[in-house]
Amino acid sequence: MAATHAIYAQTTVSMTDLRRNPSGILEDAGDSPIAVLNHNKPAAYLLSAKAYEALLDRLDDAELTKIVKQRQGGKRVKVTLEAL
């Protein structure tokens, strides 16, 4: 029984088609991710610079949220402006 591979993009392209027309494929996709398939299996995902930067921002936000949740309920320290 063959394993199925989830594809996390609405647009897919073969490695061959990507080599033939990379700029056209990027233009057509806009800011949506592109799954690059090799033998009908996802080998890579291609993102525009804008989409990649948005993804990094979301990961950073998630990490900050994790830190805030870890620190909730912790020991409180009073600090005055003069002490800073």
C-alpha positions in Angstrom: 0.0 0.0 0.0 1.5 3.4 -1.0 1.9 6.1 1.5 0.0 9.3 0.9 1.7 12.6 1.2 -0.2 15.7 2.3 0.3 18.8 0.2 0.1 22.1 2.1 -0.5 24.3 -0.9 -3.3 24.9 -3.4 -0.7 25.3 -6.3 1.6 22.5 -7.3 4.3 22.4 -9.9 6.7 19.7 -11.1 10.5 20.1 -10.9 10.6 20.1 -14.7 8.0 22.9 -15.0 9.8 24.9 -12.3 13.1 24.7 -14.2 11.3 25.8 -17.5 9.6 28.9 -16.2 10.4 29.8 -12.6 9.6 33.5 -12.9 6.2 32.8 -14.5 5.3 30.3 -11.8 6.2 32.8 -9.0 4.2 35.5 -10.7 1.1 33.3 -11.1 1.2 32.1 -7.5 1.5 35.7 -6.0 1.8 35.4 -2.3 0.4 31.8 -2.1 2.8 28.9 -1.4 3.7 26.5 -4.2 4.3 22.8 -3.6 7.2 21.6 -5.8 6.6 17.9 -6.6 9.2 15.3 -7.5 7.7 12.0 -8.7 4.3 13.3 -7.5 5.5 13.8 -3.9 6.1 17.2 -2.3 9.9 17.8 -2.4 9.8 21.5 -1.4 7.6 24.5 -0.9 8.3 27.8 -2.7 7.2 31.1 -1.1 7.4 34.7 -2.2 9.6 36.9 -0.1 6.5 38.6 1.3 4.9 35.3 2.3 8.2 34.1 3.9 8.5 37.3 5.9 4.9 37.0 7.1 5.6 33.4 8.2 8.7 34.5 10.1 6.6 37.2 11.9 4.0 34.6 12.9 6.7 32.3 14.2 8.2 35.2 16.2 4.7 36.0 17.6 4.1 32.4 18.6 7.5 32.3 20.4 6.7 35.5 22.3 3.3 34.1 23.2 5.0 31.0 24.6 7.3 33.2 26.7 4.4 35.3 28.1 2.5 32.2 29.1 5.5 30.7 30.8 6.0 33.9 32.8 2.4 34.3 33.8 1.9 33.9 37.5 5.6 34.2 38.2 7.2 36.3 40.9 6.5 40.0 40.6 9.2 42.5 41.1 8.6 46.2 41.8 10.9 48.5 39.9 11.0 52.3 40.1 11.9 54.6 37.2 14.8 55.9 39.3 16.2 52.3 39.6 16.2 52.0 35.8 
